[in-house]
Amino acid sequence: MVSARPLDALRFPLRTAGFVGLTFGMYGLLEIDTAISRAADREVVLHTWMRRYGRALLKLYGLDVRAGGLYGGEPAGDPAGAGYCPGRDSAGLGRLFVMNHRSALDIMVTLAFFEATVVSRADLAGWPVIGMAARRVGTLFVDRSSKRSGSAVVQAMCAALTSGRGVMVYPEGTTFSGDEVRPFRAGGFTAACRVGAEIVPVGLVYGGAESSYVDESFTAHMARVSRTRRIPVALEVGAPIATVGQDVGEVRDESHRAVQALVDRARARLAADG
């Protein structure tokens, strides 16, 4: 629960300053590491720094994540035992990760545990600091009100998946409150079915104080969640869903059922852990 202690009011500016410092600091280290690495290794370098950045943000904002179903080993340089989900399958094709969307904090969890390019709202590209970081890591920006933008992003997802890059989508289209998974938009599933990429369903829940990003500005949302000392989070990753020869609508519905089941499992994990 949110405390009334004076320190709570200071957490937002302190964490914001920490966020800016981490972003610019790790951005610089990423560029140095990229410059001295072989061209063939630069994708690995990028994902390694994305994971480091995401996990540093989890610590900064007090996110205590309990994860189930992560199936990646630990590459050199990563914290031992943390686990992650590789962005490509055994044949080298990219995976489409689909997760329910509840908070701006979801992005931190994605960076920390998934080798994936994120599909995000178009206006994020122009945000101070956040937009810079998002552009650098290859975020795919979509204007939900534009059919042309949506079609372009589907094509970009197809290209990313074909080249072996993982893609994370939040197919509800926006953030919601509660554990009910809302209907999924078809874009990501269309891309996965076109190239035969497997879909990995993910369920995410938050405990303690309400963390959902609904009916408030981004600044107000981050100020509110930043005042909480610790936020319990449960993450559940499901078995991959095949798309080869499958109907887009059927794959979308199967993925929706899987994500809802994983959300329920994640909620039960939090309840069991107290």
C-alpha positions in Angstrom: 0.0 0.0 0.0 1.0 3.6 -0.5 2.6 5.1 2.6 1.9 8.6 3.9 5.5 9.1 4.9 7.3 12.3 3.7 9.7 10.2 1.7 6.9 9.2 -0.7 6.6 12.7 -2.1 10.3 12.7 -2.8 10.4 9.5 -4.7 8.9 10.9 -7.9 11.6 13.6 -8.5 14.3 11.3 -7.2 13.3 8.5 -9.5 12.8 10.8 -12.4 16.3 12.1 -12.0 17.5 8.5 -11.7 15.6 7.6 -14.9 17.2 10.4 -16.9 20.7 9.5 -15.6 20.2 5.8 -16.4 18.8 6.5 -19.8 21.6 8.8 -20.9 24.3 6.9 -19.1 23.4 3.5 -20.6 22.7 5.1 -24.0 26.3 6.3 -24.0 27.6 2.9 -22.9 25.5 1.1 -25.6 27.0 3.4 -28.3 30.6 2.7 -27.1 30.0 -1.0 -26.9 28.4 -1.0 -30.4 31.3 1.0 -31.8 33.9 -1.5 -30.6 31.9 -4.6 -31.4 31.9 -6.6 -34.7 29.0 -5.8 -37.0 27.8 -9.4 -36.6 27.6 -9.0 -32.8 25.7 -5.7 -32.6 22.2 -7.2 -32.3 23.4 -9.2 -29.3 25.0 -6.0 -27.9 21.8 -4.1 -28.3 19.6 -6.7 -26.5 22.2 -7.1 -23.7 22.1 -3.4 -23.0 18.3 -3.3 -23.3 18.0 -6.0 -20.6 20.5 -4.2 -18.4 18.6 -1.0 -18.8 15.2 -2.7 -18.1 16.5 -4.4 -15.0 18.1 -1.2 -13.7 14.7 0.5 -14.1 12.9 -2.3 -12.2 15.2 -1.7 -9.3 14.9 2.1 -9.5 11.1 2.0 -9.4 10.8 -0.8 -6.8 9.3 -3.4 -9.1 9.6 -6.8 -7.4 9.0 -9.2 -10.3 8.1 -12.9 -9.8 8.4 -14.6 -13.2 7.3 -18.0 -14.5 7.8 -19.6 -17.8 10.9 -17.8 -18.9 12.9 -20.2 -21.1 16.1 -18.4 -22.1 19.5 -19.1 -20.6 21.7 -16.3 -19.3 24.0 -14.8 -21.9 27.4 -13.5 -20.8 27.2 -10.3 -18.8 23.6 -10.7 -17.6 22.7 -11.2 -13.9 22.8 -14.9 -13.0 19.5 -16.6 -12.7 17.2 -13.8 -14.0 16.1 -15.6 -17.2 14.7 -14.0 -20.3 12.8 -14.9 -23.5 14.8 -15.1 -26.7 13.4 -13.1 -29.6 13.8 -15.8 -32.2 12.9 -19.5 -32.5 15.2 -22.4 -33.2 14.9 -21.8 -37.0 16.0 -18.2 -36.6 12.5 -16.6 -37.2 11.4 -13.8 -34.9 8.7 -14.4 -32.3 5.7 -12.3 -31.7 5.1 -11.7 -28.0 1.6 -10.6 -26.9 0.9 -9.2 -23.5 -2.0 -7.5 -21.7 -1.3 -3.8 -21.1 -1.9 -2.1 -17.7 0.7 0.5 -16.9 3.6 2.5 -18.3 5.7 0.2 -16.1 4.9 -2.6 -18.6 7.7 -1.3 -20.9 10.3 -1.7 -18.1 9.2 -5.4 -17.7 9.3 -5.9 -21.4 12.9 -4.5 -21.7 14.1 -6.6 -18.8 12.8 -10.0 -19.9 12.1 -10.1 -23.6 14.4 -9.8 -26.6 11.8 -7.8 -28.6 11.1 -4.6 -30.5 8.1 -2.9 -28.9 5.1 -1.6 -31.0 4.1 1.7 -29.4 1.9 4.8 -29.9 3.2 7.2 -32.5 3.4 10.3 -30.2 5.9 8.5 -28.0 8.6 9.1 -30.6 8.6 12.9 -29.8 8.7 12.6 -26.0 11.8 14.0 -24.2 14.3 11.3 -23.1 11.8 8.5 -23.5 11.4 9.1 -27.2 15.1 9.2 -27.8 15.6 5.8 -26.0 12.6 4.3 -27.9 13.9 5.3 -31.3 17.4 4.0 -30.5 16.2 0.5 -29.6 14.1 0.2 -32.8 10.5 0.8 -31.4 7.8 0.5 -34.1 5.5 3.5 -33.9 1.8 3.3 -34.9 -0.9 5.9 -35.1 -4.0 3.9 -34.1 -6.3 6.3 -35.9 -4.5 5.9 -39.2 -5.2 2.9 -41.5 -2.1 3.8 -43.5 0.1 3.8 -40.3 -1.4 0.6 -39.2 -0.7 -1.1 -42.5 2.9 0.2 -42.5 3.5 -1.2 -39.0 2.2 -4.6 -40.0 4.7 -4.6 -42.9 7.4 -3.4 -40.5 6.6 -6.3 -38.1 6.7 -8.8 -41.0 10.2 -7.5 -41.9 11.4 -7.6 -38.3 10.1 -11.2 -37.7 11.5 -12.4 -41.0 14.9 -11.0 -40.1 14.9 -12.8 -36.7 13.9 -10.0 -34.5 11.3 -10.5 -31.7 8.3 -8.1 -31.6 6.3 -7.3 -28.5 2.7 -6.0 -29.0 0.0 -5.0 -26.5 -2.9 -6.1 -28.7 -5.6 -4.6 -26.5 -4.5 -1.3 -28.1 -4.3 0.8 -24.9 -4.0 0.4 -21.2 -6.9 -0.9 -19.0 -7.5 -1.5 -15.3 -8.1 -4.9 -13.8 -7.4 -8.5 -14.8 -10.0 -8.8 -17.6 -8.1 -9.0 -20.9 -10.0 -6.9 -23.5 -10.5 -7.9 -27.1 -7.3 -8.0 -29.3 -6.6 -6.0 -32.4 -5.6 -8.1 -35.4 -2.4 -6.3 -36.6 0.3 -8.3 -34.9 -1.5 -11.6 -35.6 -1.8 -10.7 -39.3 2.0 -10.2 -39.4 2.8 -13.4 -37.5 0.5 -15.5 -39.8 1.9 -13.9 -42.9 5.5 -15.0 -42.1 4.7 -18.1 -40.0 6.1 -16.7 -36.8 5.2 -18.3 -33.5 3.2 -16.3 -30.9 4.3 -16.3 -27.3 1.5 -15.3 -24.9 2.3 -13.3 -21.7 0.2 -12.4 -18.7 1.2 -9.6 -16.3 -0.4 -8.4 -13.1 0.5 -5.8 -10.4 -0.1 -6.1 -6.7 -0.4 -3.5 -3.9 -1.5 0.0 -4.9 -3.3 0.5 -8.2 -0.8 0.7 -11.0 -3.1 1.0 -14.0 -2.6 3.9 -16.4 -6.2 5.1 -17.1 -7.8 8.5 -17.3 -4.8 10.5 -16.3 -1.8 12.1 -17.9 1.5 10.2 -18.3 3.2 12.5 -15.8 0.4 12.1 -13.2 0.5 8.3 -13.7 4.3 8.1 -13.2 4.1 10.5 -10.2 1.5 8.3 -8.5 3.3 4.9 -9.1 6.7 6.4 -8.3 5.5 7.3 -4.7 5.2 3.6 -3.9 8.3 2.1 -2.3 7.7 -1.4 -3.7 5.3 -2.8 -6.3 4.9 -6.6 -6.5 4.6 -7.8 -10.1 3.9 -11.3 -11.5 4.8 -12.3 -15.0 3.7 -15.6 -16.7 5.0 -16.7 -20.1 3.0 -19.4 -22.0 3.9 -22.0 -24.6 4.3 -20.7 -28.1 1.4 -20.9 -30.5 2.0 -22.0 -34.1 0.6 -19.9 -36.9 1.6 -21.7 -40.0 -1.5 -22.4 -42.1 -3.7 -20.9 -39.4 -6.5 -18.4 -39.7 -5.7 -14.9 -38.3 -8.9 -14.7 -36.3 -8.5 -18.1 -34.8 -4.9 -17.4 -33.8 -6.0 -14.1 -32.3 -8.7 -15.8 -30.2 -6.5 -18.6 -29.1 -3.9 -16.0 -28.0 -6.5 -14.0 -26.1 -7.6 -17.1 -24.2 -4.0 -18.0 -23.4 -3.2 -14.5 -22.2 -6.3 -14.4 -19.9 -5.3 -17.8 -18.4 -1.7 -16.5 -17.8 -3.1 -13.3 -16.2 -5.2 -15.5 -13.8 -2.1 -17.7 -13.1 0.0 -14.6 -12.4 -2.7 -13.2 -10.0 -2.7 -16.5 -8.2 1.1 -16.4 -7.9 0.9 -13.0 -6.2 -1.8 -14.1 -3.9 0.2 -17.2 -2.9 3.3 -15.2 -2.3 1.4 -12.8 -0.1 
